[in-house]
Amino acid sequence: MRSNDEIINVLTDLKDQQQISISELARNVGMAKSALSRYFNKTREFPLNRVNDFAKALHTTPEHILGFSESDMIATIYDQLEKSRQQIVYDCAKEQLHEQNHPNVHNIEESKQTYTIDVLGAVSAGTGEWLDGQQPEPVTVEGPLPHYDFAVRVNGNSMTPTFSDGEILFVDKVESASDVRNNQFVIAEINGNAYVKKLFVSNEGVRLISLNKDYKDIIIHDYDEYRIIGTVVI
């Protein structure tokens, strides 16, 4: 693994090559400019728990920033897991290796298979929808299906072109705010209304971003009743 100075040198080279300013990088990783400046001045240790955010903002990989090969990175993560979780990783890797060595000839048929799912209601890409109390709507969709906790339907156009009006979204439930990363697509409830938006958190507060510029972002105030219900499975 690279030393702190080496990590900062890599980040500086990437930032300069892509002509990204400190201010822009700070916005993209959800940090204060002053904090970021201390990292680049090497007066403060780089936060290793934020390497994924920096990798995404600088269009690279965590492995490149930290100086790991992919195999090193996987081994490092694996060694930190509890025994029970290591077994899950091992079983998953074994299954992937089997599928690689024995291609599933039924993939085409499976992709055409249809499933009936319960859609729990509509989330607004505009003015807000009520999720509570709605009766699940049975909907037929083509497989394969992702792993998800519940499904909702988009109502409105503020998240185009990523999500369209009427599109069904698959969602993972969120137990706590720590489960959510900056710039994820989330299902958020604000004063009883449910929205699908892109989350952006900074020192100035929480902003729920609309991708369609014809719609305003939603800024969360102290007086709002606000919680994140889930993250959209992409």
Residue, then its C-alpha position, 0 to 999 in steps of 0.5 A: m500500500r502507498s504511503n500517505d504522501e504517495i497517495i496525495n501525489v497520485l490524487t494530485d496528478l489525477k486532479d491536474q490531468q483532468q483539470i479539476s479544481i479543489s473546489e470542484l473535487a470537494r463538491n464531488v466527494g461531499m467534503a469541505k474545501s478547507a478539509l480537502s486542502r489540508y489533505f493535499n498540503k499533507t498536513r492531515e492524513f488522507p481518510l482511507n474510508r473515503v477512497n471510493d468517493f475519491a476514485k469515483a470523482l477522479h475516474t479511477t479505481p481505489e486500487h490505483i490510488l492505494g497502490f494495490s492490485e485487485s487481488d491484493m485489495i480482495a485479499t485485504i478485505y477478506d482478511q478483515l472479515e469475520k469467519s462467517r462472512q469469509q465463508i459467504v465470500y468463499d461460497c460466492a466466489k466458488e459459485q462464480l467460478h463454476e458459472q464461468n467454467h460451465p456457462n449457463v445455456h439457459n441464460i437466454e430463456e431465463s432472461k425472457q422469463t416473466y415474474t409478477i412483483d408487488v409494486l408498493g406505490a409511486v415515488s414522485a420525480g416531481t411533487g411528491e407521492w404518498l407511499d403509506g397506505q397504498q395497496p400493492e399493485p401486482v405487475t408482470v416484468e421480464g427477468p432476471l430480477p435483481h436482489y431487492d427489498f421492495a419495488v416502486r413506480v416513478n411518477g413524473n419526469s424530474m429524473t429523466p433521462t436516468f429514470s422515466d415516468g412509469e418506470i419500476l424501480f427496485v429498492d434496497k431498504v436502508e436501516s441507517a444513514s450510514d448505509v447511504r453514500n453521497n451521489q446515490f439514487v435514493i427513495a426519500e420521504i419528506n413531510g410524508n411525501a416520497y421522492v426518488k432523487k440523487l442525494f448530495v450531502s455537504n457542510e451546507g446540508v442535504r440536497l436532493i437533486s433532480l436530473n431534469k433541469d426543468y425541476k428544482d432540487i429539494i433542500i432539506h431544512d431543520y424543520d422538515e420531517y425527513r428520512i431515507i427509505g432505501t437506495v435504488v438498485i442500479 
